[in-house]
Amino acid sequence: MQDLFRRYGKGLTYTILGLTFFWLFVLVILPDFKLLESSFRPYLPVVDIGGPLDVYSLENYGDILGNEVPFSVFGIDMMIGARVKVFVLTIYYSAIVTAITFVLAYPLSYYLAKVVSSKSLPTLFLLLFVPLWVSEVLRSFAWFIILTLKGPLNAFLMALGVIEKEIRWIDGYSPVVVTLVYAYVLFMLFPLYNAMQSLDSNQVEAAEDLGSPWWRTHWRVILPHAKPGIASGAVMVFMLSAGSLLVPAIINSPTGNWFTQTIQDIMLGGQDWNSGAAFAFMLLLFCTVTVTLAMRVFRVKLSDIAK
Amino acid sequence: MSAGIELDNVCCDFGKFRAVDRVNVTIQPGEFFSFLGPSGCGKTTILRMISGFTEPTEGVVRIGGKDMRGQRPNQRPTALIFQNLALFPLMPIWENIAFGLEVRGVDKAARRKRAEELLALVDLHDSADKMVSQLSGGQKQRVAIARALAVEPAVMLLDEPLSALDLKLRQHMRAELRAIQKRTGVTFIYITHDQGEALAMSDRVGVMSQGRLQQVANPRDIYNNPINGFVASFVGENNILTGDVQSASGGYASFSTAIGTLKARLPDTSVGKTVKIYVRPEHIALTEAAAAENSVPVTLSEVAFEGNFITVHGMTEGGTRMIAEVRNDGAASVPTAGTQMHMSFSAANASLLPDSATTGA
């Protein structure tokens, strides 16, 4: 802090601090706090707001349970709320998206960090970045087109003779998963690349010199070193996927609802901001719990991720 | 179990740059062999070719008589100790040491036992469960040695492993390394730019410059009978005097130089040629009166008291700088700069050498 004053002077330092405070407190914390507060209040006609009916309760949170539908997990059939089902599947498929992005990004980031010559690195990074220049809406529509019944993927597979009849790709959660993987794979790639780049190549060579086959070198030396990168990539991809609205809105199938769509329906369709807020906070809470648990399981500290 | 190594006309090119140029040397099983040279002379490339990380562009590397072409580092009977040691920071010490055994499918109890034996061998008891970051530089060094020994290599390759240590520790580790080598009987190939290390530890030293092996000999011969000017000036200090051969007979010749006529050893006669004469500073005597042979009057320009010896810089009338090292026997007075004195050397200690070898060794 003293350093800031010395370098930029009082006026500028206070301006910067003030703006940061404004952004963080007024634009981020206050609205969220307001939303949190209203999530505990009932959805009432305007005249009743502030009246005797306007009391705090957990009713909005309980709303998620109603409207039971069959659901089976590990072969056990049960009845759960339709919204709970969407909620659980959203978390589940976000985890799947995270796992797939990891499987795709791990070899690629190793290749970029340790194998490829530094001369061709900028070109390769450019190739990775170019798709980001296209907006997420267009990219999602592109996948929609690719996966439609009479789309290029089916045409291609039929031309090759791999399939005889068109496959209905846009069904269940697969189109959302595919598009989310495509949209967020770079959020896994870059932290992984950073982590791997900081690995001393001599350690890889030392392992090989001691007789280690490539897979063991990865398992014992490279993967443990890259763990913080994997963790921060996984947190980003998981959070972004679970919170994504655009991708499922564009490419969802009737059987593949995302929980963010449920929230949107309640908030914009039903105009019930109170319940919508309650659902949104449940999603946030559950994602945070999932991430914390995963970090415990894989023994990653928050400070590792911050690196 | 140890194996000899043969480098048979080995070359290595990086693009247009020839890092290693036609190196031929045979290293005996159980030998402590050092490659000595300035940085960029190709010595590390030689090490990487033996360990298998770099393939020779031409020529063959044989270990234990077996052609190593196409053999990956994990298939060769070598263990490399990296300059930065490359210990695995996320594993405890014993897992570091036992990694090579883990790879070979040795069960955990046996691995642990072997790791502790090796820790005892390198004098590091009770460190098995520590992490790498908890050890000092010298201790890390020992762990690296133990890790390499664990795989029972036939050849141990060391890439300037002592360069990161401080002077006292470095000298201690020299003796230690030598002792470990004697105890295990493994062939050691040691890479260094530190001539003291190379001379003190090795059975034989190969001096390298610009990708070429200049001379291979035991440390005494490297120092006392350098084959050319590069070896003479890279290993130890030397006074270099340029002169024309006047006459030669019986292995000695007279030269006319800027500082007078001098006598030196001459391997082959070549009267009239301009040559360079090399004299070690410790072979130069400093006297007040002129000596009988090869005596040059000088003005002392700089006197550095270094403890066990005194380095004296002298300037001749013609402006040639000469350096003498005088042993500090505790009795003689230290000369002062500005004094007029005589520097002399015996003809037997002055040798005439060709410049660096592009002719090869």
Interface residues (C-beta under 8 A of the other chain):
Chain A: D200 N202 Q203 E205 A206 A207 E208 D209 L210 G211 S212 P213 R216 R220 V221 P224 H225
Chain B: S51 G52 F53 R72 P73 N74 T78 A79 L80 F82 Q83 N84 A86 L87 F88 L90 M91 F99 G100 E102 V103 R104 R147 A148 A150 V151
